[in-house]
Amino acid sequence: MPRPGLSPWKPSGFSLLIATIWRGTTTARIGRLLFVVLLAATWAPLILLERATFSQLDSEASDRINAIATTAERAWRKDGIEAAVTLLDGELGVPGPLIIHLAAPDGSLLLGNLARWPDGVPANRRLYRVPAMHADHGDIEPYLVTARAMPDGYRLLVGRSLEAEVQLQRTLVTTLVLVLPFALLVALLTSRMITRIIADRARGLSDVVQEVTAGKLHARVDVPPGPPADAFDGMGQAFNVMLARIETLIDELRTVTDGLAHDLRSPLTRLKARIEHMAVGTSINADDLDAVSAEAQALLAMLDNSLEISRAEAGIGRDSFESLDLAAMLAELADMYEPLAEDAGVELVVAAESPVQLPVHRQLLGRALANLIDNALRYGADGKRIELGVAAKAGGALIWVADHGPGIPASRRREALRRYGRLDTARRAQRPGLQGAGLGLSLAGAVARLHGGTLALDDNRPGLKVILDLPATPAAE
């Protein structure tokens, strides 16, 4: 409640206008705002033109009548009343809207074309707008006048008719009234058209969202290729990039699910058969236990690799980056895999500049490289040589693992980079008992992306060369 003695607050007309414009949906607000702006833009020039025209006419009229009155006063004071009367009589002889009234001390008309002195006009040199009757035609018209006291009690009034300005004002007002319906129509149609365009563009995004929600992950916003022409095109392109990423992640999730279901079936079946065989036997020998342990270890490795890929794709681990000598890391991996390489009859060679310092996640990068070496031993043992290499480059470093085996055809390399993408027909395992799960290249690619880099497959002529291109600056989260 308002306090005693204070009247309640009432919103002004402008406040009510703003409240009315800002009511409703965003599209409705934009439409009403455009309507008001366009209407104002149509009327404002006419109103400003009217004000400027009348201001200019008033200025010219006031300058003219003040100049006549001042000249007459100076002539009077210098040469007497006869000189002033002669000058004023000459002005009256020129046809035009000028009026003059020279009053004697007793108020009688000495010279002029006004029937009588206008009411409310003192002789104080100020400008007044008054109605007055012209002595020649007897019509009452509006005049702009100024009056001043002359010597010996005389008074002089000089003015100019405003009838032409009044007619012009009426013409402009009539024009404004006639333009108003047209301005309203144009403003209404334009605001409706613009709001319809905005609504249609927004509806395009909404329709795509509904399609994606319904399961159509391939749906995209219809935007032209190339640089965006406006904010809606830019938003649509960003929306499409997001949808493409979502579709890729969903596809990868389906691939992971299908791959796990497929790849877990065989080791679990073998594990179940071993356990059943051990259960019905009279004794458990070491070979059976080793086989069970190997199957369990393969399952754990498969799950660990899947988990590491998911963590790398999610960007987990960037806070654990440290500056390492990549050449030293490759030398350690070569020492670790040397016995396996000798058993397979493969020469393991390290070609590395030293040192090559780079901020990396030691554990993930080491695991990715270990998987690549495993793949090379598994599929490229026929080549009898595997090369591990690292080289510094502008803005980062290149790491590669190259074998001289059968390689991967260029047409199937994209497939090889997908999770569980095993190309058994292209790269047959050379070491009996070592059957991959199709996660080695996927893990290496995920680790490369975690570092802001890329993974590429190249032809080693013969064989396969896997290249990790890592930047010197870690990728931002």
N, C-alpha and C positions, 0 to 999 in steps of 0.2 A: 504493500500500500504506500502511496506517496505520503510524505511527511506533511503535517498540517501547515497550511500557508503556501505550499508548493503545488502548482498545477501538474497533472500527469503529463509525461512526455508523449508527444505526438510525432510520428515520423513525418519527415518532409516529403514533398513530392518526388525529389530526386531519390531519396531512400526507398520510397515505394516503387519507383521505376526499376532500381537495381534489384530489389527483392523479387519483383515480377519477372525480370529477365533471368534471374539466377534460380528460378524454381523449375523443378522437373529434372528430366534426364540430361546428360551432357550434350547429346545431339540437339535436344530442344533448346538448351541454353545457347549453343552456338548459333542456331537458326535465329532466335530472337535477337541476339547480340548483333548478328549480321544485318538483320532487318533495321534495327535502330541506327547502326552505323551508316548503312547505305542511304537511309532516309535523311539523316543529318548531312551526309555528303552531298545530297541533291539540293537540299534547301540552303545549306550554309553559304555557298557561293552567291546565291541570289540575295540573301540577307546582307552579306558583306558588301555586295555591289551597291545595294540601296544605301547602306550607311556611308560608304565612301563617296557616293555621288552627292548625297545631301550635305555631307561635310564640306566637300569641295565647293558646292554652290553657295553654301552659307559663308564660307571664307571669302569667296569672290565678292559676294554682295556686301558683306561687312567692310571689306577693304574699300570698295567703291564709295559707299555712303560716307564713311569716315573721311576719305580723301576729299570729297566735295565739301563737307562741313568744315574741315580744317582749313581748306583753301579759302573759303568764304570768310571765315573768322580772321584769318591773317590779312586778307584784303581790307576788311572792315577796319581793323586796328591800324593798318598802315595808311590807307587812302580814304577812309570814311565809308559811310553807309552806301553812298552811291556806287562805289566800286564793288561792294559785296552784292548789291542788288543787280548790277549789270552782269556779274558772273553767274548768279543764280538764275537770272532770266535766260541767259544763254543755255544753261543746262536744261531748263524747261522747254526750250525750243527744239531739243533733240527728241524725236519720238522714242518711246521706250517705257519700261516699267518704273521709272524714277518718280518719286513724289517729293515735294518741297513745301514747307509751310513756315513762312517768316511772320511771326506774330509781334504786333506792336506792344508797348508796355500796358495798354488797356485791354489786351487780348484780341483785338481786331486783326483780321488778315491783311497783311501788307503786301505779301507776294506768295503765290503758291498755287497748287492744284488740288488741295484737300479742302473739303467743305468746312471742316472744323478741326481743332486740335484734338487728337485722340485722348480718351480717358486713360488715366493711369500711366502716363509717360512724363516723368519729371525731366527737367533739363540737367541731367547728371552725366551725360556722355556715354551711358551704358546702352547696350543693345536690347531691344524689346520686340517681341512678336505680338502684334495687335491687329484687330480688324479696324479698317478705316474706310470712309466713303470718298471716292474720287469725285472731284468737283465737275469733271467733264461729262462722265456717263452715269454718275450716281450709284454705281455698284459698290457694294461692300466687299472688300477683298482682304486677305491676310497680307500684312506687310512686316518687313524687318526694318525697324526705325532706330534712330539715335537722335537725341536732342541735347542742346547745350545753350547756355546763357551767353548772350551777346552784349556788347556795351550799351549803356543807357537804358537797361531794362528790357531790351528786345530778346526774343527767343527764336532759335532756329531748329527746325526738325527736318531731317533728311531721311528718306527711306526708299525701299525697293519692294516692288510687289513680289509675293511668293506664290502667285497663282500658278505659274508654270511648274514650280516645284511640287505644288499640291497635285496637279494633274499627273506629273510623273510618278508621284508616290502612289496615286490611285492605280496607275497602269502597272506598277511593280507589284502592288498588292493583288491586283487581278491576276497577274501572271503567276504569282505564288499560289493563289487559290486554284488556278487552272492546272498548274503543274503538280499540285498535291496528289490527285488521284493517280496520275501517271507515275509519280515517284513512289507512291505506296505500292502500285502494281509491280513496278520494276524491282523494288526492294523485296517484296514478298516472293516473287518468282526467283530472284537471284538467291535469296536465303534458302528457299526450298530446294533449289538445284544443288547448292553447295552442301547442304545437310544431307541430301540424297546421295551425293557422291561419297561423302564421308561415311554414311551409313552402309553403302554398298561395299566400300573397301573394308570396313570393319566386319561386315557380314561375311566377306570372303574368308577372313581369318577364323571367324566363329564356325563357319561350315567345315573348314579343315579340322579344327579342334574336335568337332562332333564326329567326323569320319574317323579320326585317329582313336577317339574314345571308343568307337564302335569296333575297333580292331583293324581298320584299314591303315596300316602303318606306312603304306606307300603314298598316301595322300600328301599333296604339296600345294602351297599357295601359288596361284598363277601370277608370276611376276616376270617381266622381260629380263633377258640376260644382260650382263654388262653392269656398269656403274648405276646405282639407283637414281631414278629421275626425281624422286621425292621421298619424304619420310616414310610413306606407306610402302613403297618399293623396298626401301632399306629394311624396314621391319619385316616385310615378307621374306626377303632373302635371309635375314638372320633366323627367322622362324623355320625356313626350309633347312638351313644348316643344323639347327637344333633337332628337327624331326629326322633328318638323315642320321644324325648321331644316335638318336634314340632307337631308330630302326636297326642300326648296326649293332648296338648293345643288345637289343632283344634277339636279333639273329644269333649273336654270339652266345647268349644265354641258352637259346634253344640248341645250338650246336654243342655247348658244354653238357647240357642235360642229356641229349641223345648220345653224345660221345661217351660220357661216363656210364650211361646205362649199357651201351654196347661193349665198352672195354672192360667194365667190371665183371661182365657176365663170364667171360672165358677164365680169368684167374680165379674167380669165386667157384666156378664149376670144377676146375682142377683141384682147388683147395678142398672142396667138399668131397671129391672122389678120393683124394689122399687120406682125408680123415676117416671116411667110411672104410677104406682099405685097411687103415691102421686099426679101426675098431673091430673088424672081424678077424684080424690076424692074431696069432698067438703071441707075437712079440713085435716090438717097435724097433726098427733098425735106424741107424744114423742117416741113411740115404733118404728115408721117408721124412725124417725131421728136417733135414736140409731142404728138401723140396717144399715142405710146408712153409718153412721160414722164408724161402726165396719168393714164393707166391705172395706171402704177407708183405714182404719188403717191396715187391713190385706194386702192390696196391697202395702202400703208404707213399711211395715215390710219386705215383700218379696223382694222388690227392694233394700231396705237398706242392707239386708243380701247378696244379689247378689253383690252389690257394695263392701261391706266389704270383701267378698271372693276374688274378683278381685284385690282389693288393697293389700290384704295380699299375694296373689300369686305373685304379681309384686314386693314384697319386700318393699312396701311403709309403713313407720312407724318405721323403725329401729332406726331412729334418736330420737325417743320419748321414748326409753327404760329408765326405772328407777328401782332402787332397791326397791323391795316391800316385805313385809311379806305375803307370800301366805296363811298362816294359818289365818291371820287377814282378808284377802280378802274373803276366804271361809266363815268365820263367818259373815261377812257383807252380803254376798249373802244368807246365811241361814236365817238371820233376815228378809231380804227383801221378801223371798219366804215362810216364815212361815205361814202367813195368807192363802195363796193359798193351802199350804199343809194341813192345818187344815180343810179347806173347802172340800178337797178331801179325808179326813180321812187318811192322810199319815203322818207318823212320819219322820221328817227331822233331820238327825243326822250328826254331824260334828266330824270326827276322824282326828285330825291334831296335829302334833308336833308344838311347838311354841318356837321361831320363825323359819320360813324357808325363808331365804332371797334369792332372785333371781332377776336379771335384766330382766324385762318384759315390754311389752306394756300394761299398766293398762287397757285402754279402750277396746282394742281388746280381751285381755285375759278374762276380765270380761264379755264381750258380748258372747264369746265362751262358757264359763262356764254357763252363764245364759241360753243359748240355750240347753245345755246338761241337765240342771235341768228341763227346759220346757219339753224336750223329756221324761225325767224320769217320770214327773207328768202326761204327756199325755198318755204314753204307759205302765208305770209300777205301776200305782196306786193300782192294785189288790194286789200287794205285801205288801202294807201298811207300807213300810219302804224304805227310800232313804238315801243313805250314801254319804256324801261329805268328801273327804280325801286328805291329802297331806303328803308326807314324803320325807325327804332329802335322797339323795344317793350320792355315789361317783361321782363327776362331774356334779351334777344337782339335780333335784327333780322330783318326780312322783305326779301327781294330778289325782284323779279319781272321777267319779260320778257313783254310782252303785244302781240299783233298783232290785226288786224281782218279776218283771213281767214275761211275756212270753219269753223275750229274743229274740235273732236273731240266727237262725241256722248258723253254721260255714260256710256252703256252700254259704250263701247269704250275708256274712259280707262285702265282697269286693263291692258288688252291693250297699250296704247301705251307703258306704263312697262316692259314686258318687253324684254329684249334682242332686237334684230332685229325688234321689233314695229312694222312699217311698215304704216300704215293708208292705202294708196294710194287706196282707194275713198272714204275720208272726207276726206283732205287731199291733193289732187293737187298735185304740184310745179308752182309757177307760173313757175319760172325754167328754161328749157330747158337740158338737160345736167346739171342738179344733181339727182342721184338719191341719196337718203340710204341709209345702211346700217341704220337703226333703232337707233343707239347713242347718239344725243344725249341723249334723256330718260333712258336707262339710266345714262349717265355722270353726269348731273346728280343723279340719285337716289342713286347710290353715293357721290358727294362729299358730299351732304347728310347721309347716314348716317355718313360718316367724321367729320363735325363734330358728331355727336349730334343732328342735325336731321332734318327731313322735307321731301319734295317733294310738291306737290299741283298738280293740274290743275283750273283753274276756267274758267267761262264768262265771256268778256270782253264779250259782247253787242254786236256779234258778235266772233267770233274766240276765240283761246285765250290764257289767262293762266297762265303757269307760275310758281309761287311756291315759293321756298326759305325755310324757316323755320329759322334757325340760332340756337343758344343762345349766351349770353355766355360760358359755361364750356365748353371743349372736352370732347368725350366721353372717358371713361377708356378705357384700352386693355383 
